[in-house]
Amino acid sequence: MNQAPSILPTSLKDFGVNCHEIKVGGMPISQIEKLVGSTPYYAYDRQLIINRVAQLTKALPKQIAIHYAVKANPYPSLVQLMANQVSGFDVASKKEMLLAMQTGMPVNKISFTGPGKTTEDIGAAIVAGVTLHVESAGEISKIERVAKQLKVKANIAIRVNPQFELKSSGMKMSGGAKPFGIDEEQVPKILKTLPLAQVNLRGFHIFTGSQNLNADAITCAQQQTFALAEHLVTLATQVTKVKIEYLNIGGGFGVPYFTHEQPLTISTIADNLQALLKQYKTLVDGVEIIIELGRYLVAEAGIYVCKIIDKKVSRGTNYLVCDGGLHHHLANSGNFGQVIRKNYPLTIGNKLNASETEQVNIVGPLCTPLDILADKIRLPKADLDDYVVIFQSGAYGASASPKDFLSQPQLSEILL
Ligand SMILES: Cc1ncc(COP(=O)(O)O)c(C=O)c1O
C-alpha cells in the first residue's frame, strides 16, 4: 500500500499556489484550462526551466557546454526557449533536427544520435551540417555513400559503447552488448578505415545512461569516460592526423520521481568535472566538452492536468475516473520502463488545503487495467470536475505516449 505523501516537498513551492490552486507561470490551473480550451493538458513553467539551466550553468565548470536532448520534450515553444538557455541540441530524428535548426541554434551545435538512421536522415544531416553521432560500421558506409552522392563532407563524431557502465542508472546504455554506439574495442579498426575524403571526424560521443540520482556513480563514469577519451583521441590523432575538437561525455542526470528518491547532488559532479578538466588539461585544451541532458532540465517544470469525470466504489475501493490517462502520460502509468509501478507525485490541484482526505485509486478513461494514474494514494477528498495534477511531467510525457490509442480526444500543451 502506498501511504507516502502524494506531493514532493518542493513541487508546490516551485509552482506557486493561488486560492488552493496550483499555478504554472503565475496562472491557476482552472484559468489555464480556459486558455487551452479543455483538460487534459500539459503545462510547462518557463521560469522554472530558465532557473534550472541557470543554476546548472553556474555550478558546472565554464568549459562544460550544456546541450539539451530534444527527445525529453520536443514541444516547439519549449525547444525555442531552450535555444537561448543552452549551448546546443542533441536530436533523435530528422523532425527534431528541423525543429532544432529553426530555433536559430547554429548547426555546428546540433548533434544527431540514434541507431537506425535512414539514408534520408543522413542526407538531411549532411546538407544541414549537423554532427552525426555514428552508431555502427554500417552507418559509416551509409554516410560515405550519401556524402559522395551529395559531394558534401559529413561531420561525424563516433559514438562509443564503452566497456564500463553507468552504475545505479534507471536506463543503462553502455557496457556489454548494446545497440548504441560502436564497441570501444572496435574503434581502432574503425579509425583506420574511416573514409576521410567523405567525413570530417570531429570527435567522440560517450553516453552511458539516463535517470541516475547517484552522484558518485556519475562521477565514477565520468572518470572512466575521460580516461577512455584520452586513449581514443590519442589514437585518432595518430591514425587520422585530424585534430579532435569535440568530446560529448553524455549526461544521465536524473530527477526524483518517487518518495524514496533524493535529488542529485550537483556539487559532487561539478567538483569532479573541475578536477578532471585539470587532470586531462592536454586532452581538453581547445576541445568542446559537452554534457547532454534531457529530463534534468525540464521534467520538474511540467505538470499534467486532467479532470475527474466519475467517482465510484467497487467492493470497498474508491475510484476516481479521469478524462486523461496512459494515452497521454505513459510514463506515469508505469509502462515506460518501470519494473514495479510506483505513483508519481500528484495531488488534487484545486484543493490544496482541504482537510478531509480519502484513499483512492485514480484511473483514466481507457478500457484497460493498465490505465492507472495512481494506486492506493491518500489525497484531499475529491469531487467531479476537480483536477488531478501529476508532477515531474515535463519530460517523456506527451511525446512519449500513445496519443491515438483508443482514439481518445487529443491533449493540449502550453508553455507559460
Ligand atoms: C543519446 C541520448 N542522449 C540523451 C538522452 C536523454 O536522457 P535524459 O533525458 O535522461 O537526460 C538519452 C536518453 O535516452 C539518450 O539516449
The ligand as an ORCA input file, in Angstrom:
! r2SCAN-3c Opt
* xyz 0 1
  C      21.803      9.563    -26.593
  C      20.916     10.138    -25.548
  N      21.102     11.419    -25.172
  C      20.330     11.994    -24.226
  C      19.314     11.289    -23.605
  C      18.488     11.998    -22.587
  O      18.456     11.352    -21.370
  P      17.816     12.117    -20.118
  O      16.530     12.712    -20.583
  O      17.616     11.076    -19.091
  O      18.790     13.171    -19.719
  C      19.094      9.950    -23.958
  C      18.027      9.190    -23.325
  O      17.731      8.075    -23.617
  C      19.909      9.362    -24.969
  O      19.713      8.115    -25.364
*
